[in-house]
Amino acid sequence: MKNKKLFWTIVLGMVTASGAMVAAQVETVIPPPVANAKSVTVEHIKIHGKSLEGNLEGDAVDRDVIVFLPPSYNTNKNHSYPVVYGLYGFFISVNAKNF
């Protein structure tokens, strides 16, 4: 009887965990454009991750990065701008074909 209860507890845990993983894999929602907003500059660059060299999983060392620059970036080089990092595969995805 104890083995049967343990078995069903494990099965229930696995089902719950797999459901949570599926729920976490959602598509990035792109908000609609804001009317009359100033345009931004979008650059697609590659960054070499020195710390990824020789990694055991064989992950790519060069990574795609999408950079969004505010409208005043090129004219006001001495200004500090806030930075937001979107971690690919966490809540955002980089589709380099769109840029």
Distance bins in CASP14 RR format, pairs under 12 A and 6 or more apart:
PFRMAT RR
TARGET T0000
AUTHOR 0000-0000-0000
RMODE 2
METHOD distances of the structure
MODEL  1
1 7 0 0 0 0 0 1 0 0 0 0 0
1 8 0 0 0 0 0 1 0 0 0 0 0
2 8 0 0 0 0 0 1 0 0 0 0 0
2 9 0 0 0 0 0 1 0 0 0 0 0
3 9 0 0 0 0 0 1 0 0 0 0 0
3 10 0 0 0 0 0 1 0 0 0 0 0
4 10 0 0 0 0 0 1 0 0 0 0 0
4 11 0 0 0 0 0 1 0 0 0 0 0
5 11 0 0 0 0 0 1 0 0 0 0 0
5 12 0 0 0 0 0 1 0 0 0 0 0
6 12 0 0 0 0 0 1 0 0 0 0 0
6 13 0 0 0 0 0 1 0 0 0 0 0
7 13 0 0 0 0 0 1 0 0 0 0 0
7 14 0 0 0 0 0 1 0 0 0 0 0
8 14 0 0 0 0 0 1 0 0 0 0 0
8 15 0 0 0 0 0 1 0 0 0 0 0
9 15 0 0 0 0 0 1 0 0 0 0 0
9 16 0 0 0 0 0 1 0 0 0 0 0
10 16 0 0 0 0 0 1 0 0 0 0 0
10 17 0 0 0 0 0 1 0 0 0 0 0
11 17 0 0 0 0 0 1 0 0 0 0 0
11 18 0 0 0 0 0 1 0 0 0 0 0
12 18 0 0 0 0 0 1 0 0 0 0 0
12 19 0 0 0 0 0 1 0 0 0 0 0
13 19 0 0 0 0 1 0 0 0 0 0 0
13 20 0 0 0 0 1 0 0 0 0 0 0
14 20 0 0 0 0 0 1 0 0 0 0 0
14 21 0 0 0 0 0 1 0 0 0 0 0
15 21 0 0 0 0 0 1 0 0 0 0 0
15 22 0 0 0 0 0 1 0 0 0 0 0
16 22 0 0 0 0 0 1 0 0 0 0 0
16 23 0 0 0 0 0 1 0 0 0 0 0
17 23 0 0 0 0 0 1 0 0 0 0 0
17 24 0 0 0 0 0 1 0 0 0 0 0
18 24 0 0 0 0 0 1 0 0 0 0 0
18 25 0 0 0 0 0 1 0 0 0 0 0
19 25 0 0 0 0 1 0 0 0 0 0 0
24 89 0 0 0 0 1 0 0 0 0 0 0
24 90 0 0 0 0 1 0 0 0 0 0 0
24 91 0 0 0 0 1 0 0 0 0 0 0
25 89 0 0 0 0 1 0 0 0 0 0 0
25 90 0 0 0 0 0 1 0 0 0 0 0
25 91 0 0 0 0 0 1 0 0 0 0 0
25 93 0 0 0 0 0 1 0 0 0 0 0
26 89 0 0 0 0 0 1 0 0 0 0 0
26 90 0 0 0 0 0 1 0 0 0 0 0
26 91 0 0 0 0 1 0 0 0 0 0 0
26 92 0 0 0 0 0 1 0 0 0 0 0
26 93 0 0 0 0 0 1 0 0 0 0 0
27 89 0 0 0 0 0 1 0 0 0 0 0
27 91 0 0 0 0 0 1 0 0 0 0 0
27 92 0 0 0 0 0 1 0 0 0 0 0
27 93 0 0 0 0 1 0 0 0 0 0 0
27 95 0 0 0 0 0 1 0 0 0 0 0
28 66 0 0 0 0 0 1 0 0 0 0 0
28 86 0 0 0 0 0 1 0 0 0 0 0
28 87 0 0 0 0 0 1 0 0 0 0 0
28 88 0 0 0 0 0 1 0 0 0 0 0
28 89 0 0 0 0 1 0 0 0 0 0 0
28 90 0 0 0 0 0 1 0 0 0 0 0
28 91 1 0 0 1 0 0 0 0 0 0 0
28 92 1 0 1 0 0 0 0 0 0 0 0
28 93 1 0 1 0 0 0 0 0 0 0 0
28 94 0 0 0 0 1 0 0 0 0 0 0
28 95 0 0 0 0 1 0 0 0 0 0 0
28 98 0 0 0 0 0 1 0 0 0 0 0
29 91 0 0 0 0 1 0 0 0 0 0 0
29 92 0 0 0 0 0 1 0 0 0 0 0
29 93 0 0 0 0 0 1 0 0 0 0 0
30 92 0 0 0 0 0 1 0 0 0 0 0
30 93 0 0 0 0 0 1 0 0 0 0 0
30 95 0 0 0 0 0 1 0 0 0 0 0
30 98 0 0 0 0 1 0 0 0 0 0 0
31 37 0 0 0 0 0 1 0 0 0 0 0
33 39 0 0 0 0 1 0 0 0 0 0 0
33 40 0 0 0 0 0 1 0 0 0 0 0
34 40 0 0 0 0 0 1 0 0 0 0 0
37 70 0 0 0 0 0 1 0 0 0 0 0
37 71 0 0 0 0 1 0 0 0 0 0 0
38 69 0 0 0 0 0 1 0 0 0 0 0
38 70 0 0 0 0 1 0 0 0 0 0 0
38 71 1 1 0 0 0 0 0 0 0 0 0
38 72 0 0 0 0 1 0 0 0 0 0 0
38 73 0 0 0 0 0 1 0 0 0 0 0
38 75 0 0 0 0 0 1 0 0 0 0 0
39 68 0 0 0 0 0 1 0 0 0 0 0
39 69 0 0 0 0 0 1 0 0 0 0 0
39 70 0 0 0 0 1 0 0 0 0 0 0
39 71 1 0 0 1 0 0 0 0 0 0 0
39 72 0 0 0 0 0 1 0 0 0 0 0
39 73 0 0 0 0 0 1 0 0 0 0 0
40 66 0 0 0 0 0 1 0 0 0 0 0
40 67 0 0 0 0 1 0 0 0 0 0 0
40 68 1 0 1 0 0 0 0 0 0 0 0
40 69 1 0 0 1 0 0 0 0 0 0 0
40 70 1 0 0 1 0 0 0 0 0 0 0
40 71 1 0 0 1 0 0 0 0 0 0 0
40 72 0 0 0 0 0 1 0 0 0 0 0
40 73 0 0 0 0 1 0 0 0 0 0 0
40 74 0 0 0 0 0 1 0 0 0 0 0
40 81 0 0 0 0 0 1 0 0 0 0 0
41 66 0 0 0 0 0 1 0 0 0 0 0
41 67 0 0 0 0 1 0 0 0 0 0 0
41 68 1 0 0 1 0 0 0 0 0 0 0
41 69 1 0 1 0 0 0 0 0 0 0 0
41 70 0 0 0 0 1 0 0 0 0 0 0
41 71 1 0 0 1 0 0 0 0 0 0 0
41 72 0 0 0 0 0 1 0 0 0 0 0
41 73 1 0 0 1 0 0 0 0 0 0 0
41 74 1 0 0 1 0 0 0 0 0 0 0
41 75 0 0 0 0 0 1 0 0 0 0 0
41 99 0 0 0 0 0 1 0 0 0 0 0
42 65 0 0 0 0 0 1 0 0 0 0 0
42 66 1 0 0 1 0 0 0 0 0 0 0
42 67 1 0 0 1 0 0 0 0 0 0 0
42 68 1 0 1 0 0 0 0 0 0 0 0
42 69 1 0 0 1 0 0 0 0 0 0 0
42 70 0 0 0 0 0 1 0 0 0 0 0
42 71 0 0 0 0 0 1 0 0 0 0 0
42 73 0 0 0 0 0 1 0 0 0 0 0
42 94 0 0 0 0 0 1 0 0 0 0 0
42 96 0 0 0 0 0 1 0 0 0 0 0
42 98 0 0 0 0 1 0 0 0 0 0 0
42 99 1 0 1 0 0 0 0 0 0 0 0
43 64 0 0 0 0 0 1 0 0 0 0 0
43 65 0 0 0 0 1 0 0 0 0 0 0
43 66 1 0 0 1 0 0 0 0 0 0 0
43 67 1 0 1 0 0 0 0 0 0 0 0
43 68 0 0 0 0 1 0 0 0 0 0 0
43 69 1 0 0 1 0 0 0 0 0 0 0
43 73 0 0 0 0 0 1 0 0 0 0 0
43 74 0 0 0 0 0 1 0 0 0 0 0
43 96 0 0 0 0 0 1 0 0 0 0 0
43 99 0 0 0 0 1 0 0 0 0 0 0
44 63 0 0 0 0 0 1 0 0 0 0 0
44 64 1 0 0 1 0 0 0 0 0 0 0
44 65 1 0 0 1 0 0 0 0 0 0 0
44 66 1 0 1 0 0 0 0 0 0 0 0
44 67 1 0 0 1 0 0 0 0 0 0 0
44 68 0 0 0 0 0 1 0 0 0 0 0
44 94 0 0 0 0 1 0 0 0 0 0 0
44 95 0 0 0 0 0 1 0 0 0 0 0
44 96 1 0 1 0 0 0 0 0 0 0 0
44 97 0 0 0 0 1 0 0 0 0 0 0
44 98 0 0 0 0 1 0 0 0 0 0 0
44 99 1 0 1 0 0 0 0 0 0 0 0
45 62 0 0 0 0 0 1 0 0 0 0 0
45 63 0 0 0 0 1 0 0 0 0 0 0
45 64 1 0 0 1 0 0 0 0 0 0 0
45 65 1 0 1 0 0 0 0 0 0 0 0
45 66 0 0 0 0 1 0 0 0 0 0 0
45 67 1 0 0 1 0 0 0 0 0 0 0
45 68 0 0 0 0 0 1 0 0 0 0 0
45 69 0 0 0 0 0 1 0 0 0 0 0
45 94 0 0 0 0 0 1 0 0 0 0 0
45 96 0 0 0 0 0 1 0 0 0 0 0
45 99 0 0 0 0 1 0 0 0 0 0 0
46 60 0 0 0 0 1 0 0 0 0 0 0
46 61 0 0 0 0 1 0 0 0 0 0 0
46 62 1 0 1 0 0 0 0 0 0 0 0
46 63 1 0 0 1 0 0 0 0 0 0 0
46 64 1 0 0 1 0 0 0 0 0 0 0
46 65 1 0 0 1 0 0 0 0 0 0 0
46 66 0 0 0 0 0 1 0 0 0 0 0
46 67 0 0 0 0 0 1 0 0 0 0 0
46 94 0 0 0 0 0 1 0 0 0 0 0
46 96 0 0 0 0 1 0 0 0 0 0 0
47 60 0 0 0 0 0 1 0 0 0 0 0
47 61 0 0 0 0 1 0 0 0 0 0 0
47 62 1 0 0 1 0 0 0 0 0 0 0
47 63 1 0 1 0 0 0 0 0 0 0 0
47 64 0 0 0 0 1 0 0 0 0 0 0
47 65 1 0 1 0 0 0 0 0 0 0 0
47 66 0 0 0 0 0 1 0 0 0 0 0
47 67 0 0 0 0 1 0 0 0 0 0 0
47 85 0 0 0 0 0 1 0 0 0 0 0
47 88 0 0 0 0 0 1 0 0 0 0 0
47 94 0 0 0 0 0 1 0 0 0 0 0
48 60 0 0 0 0 0 1 0 0 0 0 0
48 61 1 0 0 1 0 0 0 0 0 0 0
48 62 1 0 1 0 0 0 0 0 0 0 0
48 63 0 0 0 0 1 0 0 0 0 0 0
48 64 0 0 0 0 0 1 0 0 0 0 0
48 65 0 0 0 0 0 1 0 0 0 0 0
49 55 0 0 0 0 1 0 0 0 0 0 0
49 59 0 0 0 0 1 0 0 0 0 0 0
49 60 0 0 0 0 1 0 0 0 0 0 0
49 61 1 0 1 0 0 0 0 0 0 0 0
49 62 1 0 0 1 0 0 0 0 0 0 0
49 63 1 0 0 1 0 0 0 0 0 0 0
49 64 0 0 0 0 0 1 0 0 0 0 0
49 65 0 0 0 0 0 1 0 0 0 0 0
50 61 1 0 0 1 0 0 0 0 0 0 0
50 62 0 0 0 0 0 1 0 0 0 0 0
50 63 0 0 0 0 0 1 0 0 0 0 0
51 59 0 0 0 0 0 1 0 0 0 0 0
51 61 0 0 0 0 1 0 0 0 0 0 0
51 63 0 0 0 0 0 1 0 0 0 0 0
52 58 0 0 0 0 1 0 0 0 0 0 0
52 59 1 0 1 0 0 0 0 0 0 0 0
52 60 1 0 0 1 0 0 0 0 0 0 0
52 61 1 0 1 0 0 0 0 0 0 0 0
52 62 0 0 0 0 1 0 0 0 0 0 0
52 63 0 0 0 0 1 0 0 0 0 0 0
53 59 0 0 0 0 0 1 0 0 0 0 0
53 60 0 0 0 0 0 1 0 0 0 0 0
53 61 1 0 1 0 0 0 0 0 0 0 0
53 62 0 0 0 0 0 1 0 0 0 0 0
54 60 0 0 0 0 0 1 0 0 0 0 0
54 61 1 0 0 1 0 0 0 0 0 0 0
55 61 1 0 0 1 0 0 0 0 0 0 0
59 88 0 0 0 0 0 1 0 0 0 0 0
60 88 0 0 0 0 0 1 0 0 0 0 0
62 96 0 0 0 0 0 1 0 0 0 0 0
63 87 0 0 0 0 0 1 0 0 0 0 0
63 88 1 0 0 1 0 0 0 0 0 0 0
63 89 0 0 0 0 0 1 0 0 0 0 0
63 94 0 0 0 0 1 0 0 0 0 0 0
63 96 0 0 0 0 0 1 0 0 0 0 0
64 88 0 0 0 0 1 0 0 0 0 0 0
64 93 0 0 0 0 0 1 0 0 0 0 0
64 94 1 0 1 0 0 0 0 0 0 0 0
64 95 0 0 0 0 1 0 0 0 0 0 0
64 96 1 0 1 0 0 0 0 0 0 0 0
64 97 0 0 0 0 0 1 0 0 0 0 0
64 98 0 0 0 0 0 1 0 0 0 0 0
64 99 0 0 0 0 1 0 0 0 0 0 0
65 85 0 0 0 0 1 0 0 0 0 0 0
65 86 0 0 0 0 1 0 0 0 0 0 0
65 87 0 0 0 0 0 1 0 0 0 0 0
65 88 0 0 0 0 1 0 0 0 0 0 0
65 92 0 0 0 0 0 1 0 0 0 0 0
65 94 1 0 0 1 0 0 0 0 0 0 0
65 96 0 0 0 0 1 0 0 0 0 0 0
65 99 0 0 0 0 0 1 0 0 0 0 0
66 84 0 0 0 0 0 1 0 0 0 0 0
66 85 0 0 0 0 0 1 0 0 0 0 0
66 86 0 0 0 0 1 0 0 0 0 0 0
66 88 0 0 0 0 1 0 0 0 0 0 0
66 92 0 0 0 0 1 0 0 0 0 0 0
66 93 0 0 0 0 0 1 0 0 0 0 0
66 94 1 0 1 0 0 0 0 0 0 0 0
66 95 0 0 0 0 1 0 0 0 0 0 0
66 96 1 0 0 1 0 0 0 0 0 0 0
66 97 0 0 0 0 0 1 0 0 0 0 0
66 98 0 0 0 0 1 0 0 0 0 0 0
66 99 1 0 1 0 0 0 0 0 0 0 0
67 73 0 0 0 0 1 0 0 0 0 0 0
67 81 0 0 0 0 0 1 0 0 0 0 0
67 83 0 0 0 0 1 0 0 0 0 0 0
67 84 0 0 0 0 0 1 0 0 0 0 0
67 85 0 0 0 0 0 1 0 0 0 0 0
67 86 0 0 0 0 0 1 0 0 0 0 0
67 94 0 0 0 0 0 1 0 0 0 0 0
67 99 0 0 0 0 1 0 0 0 0 0 0
68 81 0 0 0 0 0 1 0 0 0 0 0
68 82 0 0 0 0 0 1 0 0 0 0 0
68 83 0 0 0 0 0 1 0 0 0 0 0
68 84 0 0 0 0 1 0 0 0 0 0 0
68 85 0 0 0 0 0 1 0 0 0 0 0
68 86 0 0 0 0 0 1 0 0 0 0 0
68 92 0 0 0 0 0 1 0 0 0 0 0
68 94 0 0 0 0 0 1 0 0 0 0 0
68 99 0 0 0 0 0 1 0 0 0 0 0
69 75 0 0 0 0 0 1 0 0 0 0 0
69 76 0 0 0 0 0 1 0 0 0 0 0
69 77 0 0 0 0 0 1 0 0 0 0 0
69 79 0 0 0 0 0 1 0 0 0 0 0
69 81 0 0 0 0 1 0 0 0 0 0 0
69 83 0 0 0 0 0 1 0 0 0 0 0
70 76 0 0 0 0 1 0 0 0 0 0 0
70 79 0 0 0 0 1 0 0 0 0 0 0
70 80 0 0 0 0 0 1 0 0 0 0 0
70 81 1 0 0 1 0 0 0 0 0 0 0
70 82 0 0 0 0 1 0 0 0 0 0 0
70 83 0 0 0 0 0 1 0 0 0 0 0
70 84 0 0 0 0 0 1 0 0 0 0 0
71 79 0 0 0 0 0 1 0 0 0 0 0
71 81 0 0 0 0 0 1 0 0 0 0 0
72 78 0 0 0 0 0 1 0 0 0 0 0
72 79 1 0 0 1 0 0 0 0 0 0 0
72 80 0 0 0 0 0 1 0 0 0 0 0
72 81 0 0 0 0 1 0 0 0 0 0 0
73 79 0 0 0 0 1 0 0 0 0 0 0
73 80 0 0 0 0 0 1 0 0 0 0 0
73 81 1 0 0 1 0 0 0 0 0 0 0
74 81 0 0 0 0 0 1 0 0 0 0 0
84 91 0 0 0 0 0 1 0 0 0 0 0
84 92 0 0 0 0 1 0 0 0 0 0 0
85 91 0 0 0 0 0 1 0 0 0 0 0
85 92 0 0 0 0 1 0 0 0 0 0 0
86 92 1 0 1 0 0 0 0 0 0 0 0
86 93 0 0 0 0 1 0 0 0 0 0 0
86 94 0 0 0 0 1 0 0 0 0 0 0
87 93 0 0 0 0 0 1 0 0 0 0 0
87 94 0 0 0 0 0 1 0 0 0 0 0
88 94 1 0 1 0 0 0 0 0 0 0 0
88 95 0 0 0 0 0 1 0 0 0 0 0
88 96 0 0 0 0 0 1 0 0 0 0 0
89 95 0 0 0 0 0 1 0 0 0 0 0
END
